Amino acid sequence: MPVWKWALLLVVSLILAVLMSSIAQEVFMDIDRLWVQWTFGVVSFIAMIGFYALFVKWFEKHKAMDIPLRRFAQDTAKGLGVGFGFFVSVVLIMMLLGLYRIGGIVTDKPMHILSAFFLFLLVGTGEEIMFRGVLFRWIDEKWGYVTALIISSLLFGFIHFFQSNASWWSSLAIAIEAGLLLGSAYKYSGSLWFPIGIHWAWNFTQGNIFGFEVSGQDAGVSLLKSTVNGPDWLTGGAFGAEASVIPVLLGLILLAWYIWKIHRLHDGTI
């Protein structure tokens, strides 16, 4: 395929993915009844995955190999575990440094916390379809893993530059700790379910368990009442923990682990 045609199809794919994800999230937020929100969240998740499968079949003339139903539960659960464990580790380090203190537990709004869980399912699914299922995979197939990892990570960080309280550092931090990690997790697993699970738990854990802003946005009710004190380069400041140097360093460690596993999986050819 000529490069111009490939690039045009890539842009069209990304635009469609953005529209699909944005509409689903906007409708979700406009629904008042919680049980309707949850139902809409699950239906929208299924619809986004179905649309992605149809899009691949239509444009690429083959089956979408990165959403195997037989691996949905296993890979998603692993991803949820990695995303949850990652931010638990971030907070534990902050607690040891005296940056984060727990002041109590919120018990009166569990259903609103559950709604955030479904919302971040949509956020994680939409962004992973865009940045890993389309952008990373297409570039990987054409120019290789390293190029795909760098470009998709930088663009992933760039879109977060337009969030509230964002800066060049917060965007770079997200590109390093999340973009590189999620791209490598996708390459290693060969499954979208794995990075979707990481992304989903990552956002929910930092926002609705520990009470940080998620990419500069208020995540709503959190399970824990907390106070965060310290320099922005350690706490992340108003943008949230993602702008802290702590998850950047942890992300690089986990990235190195996945790169090593990818090289072993491919006999050192990547």
C-alpha positions as CSV (number, residue, x, y, z in Angstrom):
1,M,0.0,0.0,0.0
2,P,1.4,3.5,-0.9
3,V,2.4,5.5,2.2
4,W,-0.1,8.3,1.5
5,K,-2.9,5.8,1.4
6,W,-1.7,4.0,4.5
7,A,-1.4,7.4,6.3
8,L,-4.9,8.5,5.2
9,L,-6.5,5.2,6.4
10,L,-4.6,5.6,9.7
11,V,-5.9,9.1,10.2
12,V,-9.5,8.0,9.4
13,S,-9.2,5.1,11.8
14,L,-8.1,7.3,14.6
15,I,-10.8,9.9,14.0
16,L,-13.5,7.2,14.1
17,A,-12.0,5.8,17.3
18,V,-12.0,9.2,18.9
19,L,-15.6,9.9,17.9
20,M,-16.7,6.5,19.2
21,S,-15.0,6.8,22.5
22,S,-16.0,10.5,23.1
23,I,-19.6,9.9,22.3
24,A,-19.8,6.9,24.6
25,Q,-18.2,8.9,27.5
26,E,-20.4,12.0,27.0
27,V,-23.6,9.9,27.0
28,F,-22.5,8.0,30.0
29,M,-21.9,11.2,32.0
30,D,-25.3,12.6,31.0
31,I,-27.2,9.6,32.4
32,D,-28.7,10.2,35.9
33,R,-29.7,6.8,37.1
34,L,-26.8,4.8,38.2
35,W,-28.0,1.4,37.1
36,V,-28.7,2.8,33.6
37,Q,-25.1,4.2,33.6
38,W,-23.7,0.8,34.4
39,T,-25.7,-1.0,31.8
40,F,-24.8,1.6,29.2
41,G,-21.1,1.3,30.2
42,V,-21.2,-2.5,29.6
43,V,-23.1,-2.2,26.3
44,S,-20.8,0.6,25.1
45,F,-17.8,-1.5,25.9
46,I,-19.2,-4.4,23.9
47,A,-20.1,-2.0,21.0
48,M,-16.6,-0.4,20.9
49,I,-14.9,-3.8,20.7
50,G,-17.5,-5.0,18.1
51,F,-16.9,-1.8,16.0
52,Y,-13.2,-2.3,16.2
53,A,-13.5,-5.9,15.0
54,L,-15.7,-4.9,12.1
55,F,-13.4,-2.0,11.2
56,V,-10.4,-4.3,11.0
57,K,-12.4,-6.8,9.0
58,W,-13.6,-4.2,6.6
59,F,-10.5,-2.1,6.1
60,E,-7.7,-4.6,6.7
61,K,-9.5,-7.6,5.2
62,H,-8.7,-10.0,8.1
63,K,-9.9,-10.9,11.5
64,A,-8.9,-8.8,14.5
65,M,-6.4,-11.1,16.1
66,D,-5.8,-9.0,19.2
67,I,-9.2,-9.4,20.8
68,P,-9.5,-13.2,21.3
69,L,-12.6,-13.9,23.3
70,R,-11.0,-17.0,24.9
71,R,-8.4,-14.7,26.5
72,F,-10.7,-11.9,27.6
73,A,-11.1,-12.9,31.2
74,Q,-7.5,-14.0,31.8
75,D,-5.8,-11.1,30.1
76,T,-8.1,-8.4,31.4
77,A,-7.7,-9.8,35.0
78,K,-3.9,-9.7,34.6
79,G,-4.1,-6.2,33.3
80,L,-6.3,-5.1,36.2
81,G,-3.8,-6.6,38.6
82,V,-0.9,-4.8,37.0
83,G,-2.7,-1.4,36.9
84,F,-3.8,-1.8,40.5
85,G,-0.5,-3.0,41.7
86,F,1.3,-0.2,39.9
87,F,-0.6,2.6,41.7
88,V,-0.6,0.8,45.0
89,S,3.2,0.8,44.7
90,V,3.3,4.5,43.8
91,V,1.2,5.4,46.9
92,L,3.2,3.1,49.2
93,I,6.4,4.9,48.2
94,M,4.7,8.3,48.7
95,M,3.6,7.2,52.2
96,L,7.1,6.1,53.1
97,L,8.3,9.5,52.0
98,G,5.7,11.2,54.1
99,L,3.9,12.7,51.0
100,Y,0.6,10.9,51.2
101,R,-1.5,10.4,54.4
102,I,-4.8,8.5,54.7
103,G,-7.4,10.4,56.8
104,G,-10.3,8.0,56.6
105,I,-12.6,5.9,54.5
106,V,-15.6,7.1,52.5
107,T,-18.6,4.8,53.2
108,D,-21.6,6.8,52.0
109,K,-21.2,6.7,48.2
110,P,-20.2,3.2,47.1
111,M,-22.5,3.3,44.1
112,H,-20.9,6.5,42.8
113,I,-17.5,4.8,43.1
114,L,-18.8,1.9,41.1
115,S,-20.0,4.3,38.4
116,A,-16.5,5.6,38.1
117,F,-15.3,2.0,37.6
118,F,-17.6,1.6,34.6
119,L,-16.6,5.1,33.2
120,F,-12.9,4.2,33.3
121,L,-13.7,1.0,31.5
122,L,-14.9,3.2,28.6
123,V,-11.9,5.5,28.9
124,G,-9.4,2.6,28.9
125,T,-11.1,0.8,26.1
126,G,-11.4,3.8,23.8
127,E,-7.9,5.0,24.3
128,E,-6.4,1.5,23.9
129,I,-8.2,0.9,20.7
130,M,-6.9,4.2,19.4
131,F,-3.3,4.1,20.6
132,R,-2.5,0.4,20.7
133,G,-5.1,-1.4,18.5
134,V,-4.8,1.1,15.6
135,L,-1.7,3.5,15.9
136,F,0.8,1.2,17.6
137,R,-0.2,-1.9,15.6
138,W,-0.2,-0.2,12.2
139,I,3.2,1.4,12.7
140,D,4.6,-1.8,14.2
141,E,3.5,-3.8,11.1
142,K,5.0,-1.2,8.8
143,W,8.1,0.1,10.5
144,G,8.7,-2.1,13.5
145,Y,8.2,-2.3,17.3
146,V,10.6,0.4,18.4
147,T,9.3,3.0,16.0
148,A,5.7,2.1,16.9
149,L,6.5,2.4,20.6
150,I,8.1,5.8,20.4
151,I,5.5,7.4,18.1
152,S,2.5,6.0,19.9
153,S,3.9,7.0,23.3
154,L,4.7,10.5,22.3
155,L,1.3,11.1,20.8
156,F,-0.3,9.5,23.9
157,G,1.5,12.0,26.0
158,F,0.8,14.9,23.6
159,I,-3.0,14.5,23.9
160,H,-2.8,14.8,27.6
161,F,-1.1,18.2,27.2
162,F,-4.5,19.7,26.7
163,Q,-5.9,18.5,30.0
164,S,-6.4,20.7,33.0
165,N,-3.2,21.6,34.9
166,A,-1.1,19.9,32.3
167,S,2.5,20.9,31.4
168,W,5.2,19.7,29.1
169,W,6.5,17.6,32.0
170,S,3.2,15.9,32.8
171,S,2.8,15.0,29.1
172,L,6.3,13.6,28.9
173,A,5.7,11.7,32.2
174,I,2.6,10.0,30.8
175,A,4.4,9.2,27.5
176,I,7.1,7.5,29.5
177,E,5.3,5.8,32.4
178,A,2.1,4.9,30.5
179,G,2.6,5.1,26.7
180,L,5.8,3.0,26.7
181,L,4.4,0.6,29.3
182,L,1.1,0.0,27.6
183,G,2.7,-0.4,24.2
184,S,5.1,-3.0,25.5
185,A,2.3,-4.8,27.4
186,Y,0.3,-4.9,24.2
187,K,3.3,-6.2,22.1
188,Y,4.2,-8.8,24.7
189,S,0.6,-10.1,25.2
190,G,-0.6,-9.7,21.6
191,S,-3.9,-8.9,23.1
192,L,-5.8,-5.6,23.6
193,W,-7.4,-7.0,26.8
194,F,-4.2,-6.7,28.7
195,P,-3.5,-3.0,28.2
196,I,-7.2,-2.2,28.5
197,G,-7.1,-3.9,32.0
198,I,-4.0,-2.0,33.0
199,H,-5.4,1.4,31.8
200,W,-8.8,0.7,33.4
201,A,-7.3,-0.1,36.8
202,W,-4.6,2.5,36.6
203,N,-7.2,5.4,36.3
204,F,-9.7,4.0,38.7
205,T,-7.2,3.1,41.4
206,Q,-5.4,6.5,41.4
207,G,-8.7,8.5,41.2
208,N,-11.4,6.6,43.0
209,I,-9.4,4.7,45.6
210,F,-6.6,7.0,46.5
211,G,-8.2,10.3,45.5
212,F,-5.7,11.8,43.1
213,E,-6.7,13.8,40.0
214,V,-6.6,11.6,36.9
215,S,-4.7,13.4,34.2
216,G,-5.6,16.8,35.7
217,Q,-9.3,15.9,36.0
218,D,-11.3,15.4,39.3
219,A,-12.2,11.7,39.3
220,G,-15.1,12.3,41.7
221,V,-15.7,10.3,44.9
222,S,-12.8,8.2,46.2
223,L,-12.7,5.4,48.7
224,L,-10.0,7.0,50.8
225,K,-9.9,10.5,52.3
226,S,-6.3,11.7,52.0
227,T,-3.9,14.6,52.2
228,V,-1.0,15.0,49.8
229,N,1.9,17.3,50.8
230,G,5.2,17.8,49.1
231,P,7.0,19.1,46.0
232,D,5.1,18.7,42.8
233,W,7.9,16.7,41.2
234,L,7.2,14.0,43.8
235,T,3.5,14.3,44.3
236,G,2.4,15.3,40.8
237,G,0.8,18.5,42.0
238,A,-2.6,19.6,40.6
239,F,-2.2,17.2,37.6
240,G,-2.2,14.1,39.8
241,A,0.2,11.4,40.7
242,E,1.0,10.7,37.0
243,A,3.1,13.9,36.9
244,S,5.3,12.5,39.8
245,V,8.8,11.2,39.1
246,I,7.9,8.1,41.2
247,P,5.5,6.4,38.6
248,V,8.0,7.5,35.8
249,L,10.8,5.5,37.5
250,L,8.5,2.5,38.3
251,G,7.2,2.6,34.7
252,L,10.7,2.4,33.3
253,I,11.4,-0.6,35.5
254,L,8.3,-2.4,34.4
255,L,9.1,-1.3,30.7
256,A,12.5,-3.0,31.0
257,W,10.8,-6.1,32.3
258,Y,8.4,-6.3,29.3
259,I,11.1,-5.5,26.8
260,W,13.2,-8.4,28.1
261,K,10.2,-10.7,27.9
262,I,9.4,-9.5,24.4
263,H,13.0,-10.2,23.3
264,R,12.8,-13.7,24.8
265,L,9.4,-14.3,23.2
266,H,10.8,-13.3,19.7
267,D,14.2,-15.0,20.2
268,G,16.0,-11.6,20.3
269,T,14.8,-10.5,16.9
270,I,13.1,-7.3,18.2
